[in-house]
Amino acid sequence: DDDDDDDEQQIAVLPEGPAEQVAYDWLKGLDGGRGSLLRYFKVLRDEFDCDFSQLAAARLETPISPGALGRMEPSFFEALGVSQVGHRLLLARGILALPSE
């Protein structure tokens, strides 16, 4: 139901400060600007402080399965509350593309 998506967009948490804005823009850009991943912004802020080095830490040294999802720590998606495979894939690709420290 598209109406539910609109409601979710309206109650979305907005970024405060430059670090949050960067994370917000990054999330929004992962799906080509549609903003479907912005529902995870509040958790990203509350659990990971919008800190990309914390997000990058969810990458696995040794993949557990083929593809982008196999290179991510599964508990990361649980922490964010991401159940949709498409959203997991978009987030995984975005995190795997982050620069290594």
N, C-alpha and C positions, 0 to 999 in steps of 0.2 A: 504494500500500500504506500503510494508516494506521499500521502499526507503525513504519515509517521516520520518520514525522512525530513520533511519540512519542519515539523515540531522539534525534532532532534537538533536541527541546524539552529533554530531560534534559541534553544536553551544551552547552546555550546558556550563553554568558558572562553573568554577572550584573553589574549596575552597581555601581560603587564611587564614592561621593561624590554630591553633589547635582546637578552638571551631567550626569553620566552617567545618573542616575535620571530626570531630565527627558527626556533623549533616549530612554531605554528606554521610558518611559511614552508618549511621543509615537509611537514606532514601534508600540507595542502598540495604541494607540488608532486607528491609521490603518485597521485592518481590523475595527473595532468590538469590539476586545478579544480576538479569536481568537488573536493572537500569531503569525500566520504570517510576519510581517516581522521578528520578533526574530532570525532567523537572520543578518540583516545588521547586528546591533548591534555585533559585534566589529569589523567593517570600518569601520563608522561611527565607532567610537571610535578605532581605530588610524589611519585615513586622514584623518578630518575632526575629530578631537578632540571629538566630540559638540558641535561649534560650529555653531549654526544659521545664523550669518552665512556660514560656508563652504558650507553646504547651499543657502542662498538664492542664492549666487553661481552655482549650476548653472542658474538661470533664464536664458533667452535674452531679450535685448531685442527681437529680431525673430524671431517664430516661423518654424520651417523647415517646418512642416506644420500642418494643423488639429488642434484638440484639445489636451489637456493635455500629451501626450507631445511634441508639436511645439514646445512652449514650454520644453523642457528640453534641456540640453547632453547629447547621447547618450553621451559618454565618462563622464559621471557614473555611469550604470548599469553600464558596463563596470568602472569602479573599484570599485563595490560588489559586482560579480559577480551582478547581477540579470538573469536571462535570461527569466523568466516575464513575459509581457506584463501580466498582471493585477497582479503585484507592482510593475512599473514604473509602471503607472497609479495605483495607490494611493500610491506614493511621490511621483509627480509632483504629484498633487492635494494631498498634504500639504505639499510644498515650495512650491507655488504659493500656498497659503493662509498661508504664513508672512508676518509683517509685513515690509514693506520698511524698509530702514534709512534 
